[in-house]
Amino acid sequence: MAALGSGDGAGRLTVHGLPVVAGSFAIGYVHSIYRAPSAEVFTVEGGRFTMRAVVSASEGVLDYYAVAGERVRLPEGMWLLRLAEPATYTELSLLTTPIGRRTVLSGRRCLPLYPAAGEVRLALALTRDVRGGPCPAPFAGRLQRAALTTSPSS
């Protein structure tokens, strides 16, 4: 992971303080209806991030999104939906609850956005003091590998 910024060492590219690894990150959550670990997969380019895919343990979660795209069953049994029309953001507002357990995933690190219920705004920034740690269940394991090793744009 390389440091980015001006000559004074402005920091690393992060999303909400979690370093972005290999140009992508994911927002993991437990789907409130299907109770399935799921993640929205984003790529990062030029200060903006683009949602390119959804990955889940339940195919029903992909149906819930009701968007066009290519649906694939991954070798570990997870489902992947590559969006036909990716959505780009400079900032993303999320509601967090203990039930949904929204968590930012990047590389082998995670940053839980719960247990507090409320609104969190995610944006890319150069940050000196990065956050995050090992991924908790249910984001460690199959979901983390599927979300972060699947090339969402291919």
JOKA-V589437 format. One record per backbone hydrogen bond with DSSP energy under -1.0 kcal/mol. CO is the residue of the C=O (numbers start at 1). NH is the residue of the N-H. If there is no record, write none. Layout:
BEGIN
{{CO	NH} {CO	NH}}
END
This chain:
BEGIN
{{6	9} {11	4} {12	127} {13	20} {14	125} {15	18} {17	131} {18	15} {21	24} {23	44} {25	42} {26	105} {27	40} {28	103} {29	38} {31	35} {36	31} {37	57} {38	29} {39	55} {40	27} {41	52} {41	53} {42	25} {43	50} {45	48} {48	45} {49	89} {50	43} {51	87} {52	83} {53	41} {54	81} {55	39} {56	79} {59	63} {60	64} {61	65} {68	84} {70	82} {72	80} {74	77} {78	74} {79	56} {80	72} {81	54} {82	70} {87	51} {89	49} {92	122} {94	120} {96	118} {97	101} {100	30} {102	113} {103	28} {104	111} {105	26} {106	109} {109	106} {110	133} {111	104} {118	96} {120	94} {122	92} {123	16} {125	14} {127	12} {128	130} {133	110} {136	139} {136	140} {141	145} {142	146} {143	147} {144	148} {145	149} {146	150} {151	154}}
END
